[in-house]
């Protein structure tokens, strides 16, 4: 007697959906990601550079703490809904290394906005490609292709040209932008270490994304809270939160948009792969920079616009080459692969999963909030 089995429960894999459904969900994830991170970026600049009631908010670690607490709640909910383990998959001390670098990288990112414009900060995240690549070679012995180095050098050159050919200071004009560059340099080094250690953790301990997100953000929340308490800034920050209702709204929306961005990042990478995500992040950066200039009336020169073209031209080219390199093997496999194996390969990512490996490290870490 033949035994029939019910189809597995859960959502239909994206590869099995119709073309129209794939277009809809692709547009939904991309627009949601761009929208959430656009709001996040504009709120970052607003909170750190524009006064509330005549007073500028000074306690950037408090924002890190709030964001990480929101991310922990999100990660726990997602881990439970996806039936992932809530126990630590790697030694706690390894999560702690990532947490320390993550907290202080984010703090440096916020502090930089007191002295440099949002566009400079955003471009700084692209500038970190070279530090991330050097960390990758030093820590996990990773090798990069000539294209990787070419893109990283082009991006670095474009960012350098942008910084040297026009205004870079914050709209709050808190003094010399040199301080902002020092904060950005610290951010680049710390965030490069964070990205490399996260990649190392995924490889060595096979941690799931929500498990790692839960523990890293949980320990990051503890780290940032301890920093606030030991520096005596927790109560002044909390007092500012209660005293300025507009700041309370902005800080809450900052955390919500950060968590929303993480949801769309993980959803898009899972359903469409890292290549599509990287291309979406390129679009997001362009839109965020344009929105910042329009919203806060920052000035930009023609030469700085050429620098932007160089940066995003290199990034879009990298994404295009990755997608095209995945299309070739995918089409060839479709012609030769047995029909019974096609569905399995599609649901596992197929050629795109192999191509996604080329976008790890410096090309994926730009999505961090």
Secondary structure, DSSP 8 states (H G I E B T S, - for coil): ---------S---GGGS-HHHHHHHHHHHHHHHHHHHHHHHHHHHHHHHS-BTTB----HHHHHHHHHHHHHHHHHHHHHHTT---S-SS-HHHHHHHHHHHHHHHHHHHHHTTTB-HHHHHHHHHHTHHHHHHHHHHHH-----HHHHHHHHHHHHHHHHHHHSS--B-TT--S-THHHHHHHHHHHHHHHHHHHHHHHHHHHH---HHHHHHHHHHHHHHHHHHHHHHTT-HHHHHHHHHH-HHHHHHHHHHHHHHHHHHHHHHHHHHHH-HHHHHHHHHHHHHHHHHHHHHHH-----HHHHHHHHHHHHHHHHHHHHHHHHHHHHHHHHHHHS-HHHHHHHHHTTHHHHHHHGGGSGGGTGGG--
